[in-house]
Amino acid sequence: VVGVPLPAEAPRPQAPGLPLINPLSGVLTPGALLTNSLRRPIATEDAYAPLGIRLGSFTVLPSFTQSLGYDTNPDQTTPSLAKGSVALRSEGELNFRSDWSRSELAGELRAGYLETPENEAASRPNAAGTVRLRIDANRDLRIDAETRFLVDTQRTGSPNLQAVTATNRPIVATYGTSLGATETFNRLSVSLRGSVDRSEFEDARLSDGTVISQADRNQNQYSMRLRTAYEVTPEISPFVELLADTRVYDLRRDTSGLRRDSDGIAASVGATVNFTRSISGEISGGLQHRTYVDPSLRGLDAPILAAALVWAATPLTTVRLNAQAGVTETTVPGSSGILTQTATLEVQHDLLRNLSIIVGGAYLRNDYQGVSIRETGFSATARLDYRFNRWLTLRGTYLYQEITSTAATASFSDNTFLLGLRVNP
């Protein structure tokens, strides 16, 4: 989406698709690679492409992956406290799409669990999903509805957790829904979209049994977005977008006594491109302003960026770029918000019809406004898929993650090695 991201520490998942970066758990969300719906579809004549299951007018693509490997720092904590463990990762996916002559219902759902038996406290779940409904009311009017969710965990060294001795990774859940309509006037289109999003944070536990409540971080965001686009050519459609939102916390004041409710407004310009044989996607940039209810919290002015591009470099090579920048929320005393910048670059190359390699990198920067906390993150990943047939794939994955922070105990580095089997019924 274009504009202000969701207020939980990670930017809102770009629709369509699932999130690639989540600062809560590191730099790259586990299993996120190749989940973005902008990926190049496998040709139907590919002898190794999954056929899916036909259920009425729907095509359903389920899959399950079981992997075994080793994680050098599953807690994602400082090197002196790191405790490696054998890693077992279970992950299920369900993609579906309707085959209606008009309108469409589609979704991508994923859930996984990382088990670290030699360090049980670091075992954790994660899940993400998006379901979209498009209703073609008539030739010129389209109605869109969407539901989305993201479940992840905080790393114990996160500055927002403010607990250097936390023994668990608190679960964070964000979920929401949107409803909008787009009217087309020849080459001009106008869309209006309203959204409601919710963020909830689990309490943290200390080594002495004390529970740290994070109820002061639970909040709702209400937003309205207006976009006007003009189709210059069938391949390029520039647009202008305005976004207004308000964020309301469950508790009137946080643990520091601050009122963090805020209002934001943003303006951006961009373009949707669809050069079928080369580049497709969307990119936009602009400015935003946030005003906070508490007079001691300084208002923020910041650039915003949203990009999701796919480049079919050759019939065998695909490059994907995702980038976001915006203001995310924090309860660190003295800080109004976080200027968050994220980017991922991924290259997939098909070595053979049944053998592909994927390499990628991700970048993260968090600047806490009003305090001297700065975080820079980086990740690198490599994955090799060998497809025995349509329904069985051997998968090897390596993931490196690191965050360098000015906050005590917040820096970490982590290496994860996994080898598993993926089944597409």
Secondary structure as UniProt FT lines:
FT   TURN            23..25
FT   TURN            30..31
FT   TURN            33..34
FT   TURN            37..38
FT   TURN            44..45
FT   TURN            47..48
FT   STRAND          53..55
FT   TURN            56..57
FT   STRAND          58..71
FT   TURN            74..75
FT   HELIX           79..81
FT   STRAND          85..98
FT   STRAND          104..115
FT   TURN            117..118
FT   HELIX           120..122
FT   STRAND          124..136
FT   STRAND          141..153
FT   TURN            156..157
FT   TURN            159..161
FT   TURN            164..165
FT   STRAND          171..185
FT   TURN            186..187
FT   STRAND          188..201
FT   STRAND          204..206
FT   TURN            207..208
FT   STRAND          211..212
FT   HELIX           215..217
FT   STRAND          219..230
FT   STRAND          236..249
FT   TURN            255..256
FT   STRAND          262..274
FT   TURN            276..277
FT   STRAND          279..292
FT   TURN            295..296
FT   STRAND          300..314
FT   TURN            315..316
FT   STRAND          317..328
FT   TURN            333..334
FT   STRAND          338..352
FT   TURN            353..354
FT   STRAND          355..368
FT   TURN            369..370
FT   STRAND          374..387
FT   STRAND          392..405
FT   TURN            408..409
FT   STRAND          412..423
//
